[in-house]
Amino acid sequence: MNGVDNLIQQSMGEGDAGYAGFETHDLSTIICGAVDLVEWCLESRGHTLTRQITETDIRVNCQSPALTQAVMNLLTNAIKYTP
């Protein structure tokens, strides 16, 4: 197990139990969902975001709500600190 896996497991309190709640998801679906959830924030600040989705299917093993929240945090920080 690498260092990142160790950190994830420690933060989840799982020890050697594996990744509880992790499932395989399409990354573009998660990102698009997060963008949809912050669309109002973009519009209220007068910003626009262009989506450019590739045909490549990128699958990730994750907890979808946690990854969606992380992407939303990145987006809202970008919105907040963009003049």
GIUR-V779977 format. One record per residue. N is the residue number from 1. RES is the residue in one small letter. OMEGA is omega in degrees with one decimal (none if undefined). Layout:
n->(N,N)
res->(RES,RES)
omega->(OMEGA,OMEGA)
This chain:
n->(1,2,3,4,5,6,7,8,9,10,11,12,13,14,15,16,17,18,19,20,21,22,23,24,25,26,27,28,29,30,31,32,33,34,35,36,37,38,39,40,41,42,43,44,45,46,47,48,49,50,51,52,53,54,55,56,57,58,59,60,61,62,63,64,65,66,67,68,69,70,71,72,73,74,75,76,77,78,79,80,81,82,83)
res->(m,n,g,v,d,n,l,i,q,q,s,m,g,e,g,d,a,g,y,a,g,f,e,t,h,d,l,s,t,i,i,c,g,a,v,d,l,v,e,w,c,l,e,s,r,g,h,t,l,t,r,q,i,t,e,t,d,i,r,v,n,c,q,s,p,a,l,t,q,a,v,m,n,l,l,t,n,a,i,k,y,t,p)
omega->(-179.2,-176.6,179.7,177.9,178.9,179.4,179.7,-179.0,178.9,-179.3,179.4,-179.2,-173.5,-177.2,179.9,-175.8,-179.0,-176.1,-178.7,176.9,179.2,177.1,179.1,-178.3,174.4,-175.8,-178.6,177.3,179.6,-179.0,178.9,177.7,178.1,178.2,178.3,-177.4,179.5,-178.3,-179.9,179.8,176.1,-176.9,-178.3,178.6,179.7,179.5,171.6,178.3,179.2,177.4,176.7,-175.2,178.5,178.1,-177.7,177.8,178.7,-178.8,178.4,176.1,-172.4,166.7,-173.4,179.9,-179.3,179.5,176.1,178.8,179.1,178.8,177.2,178.5,177.1,-178.8,-178.1,174.9,177.9,178.9,-176.6,-173.5,174.2,-178.7,none)
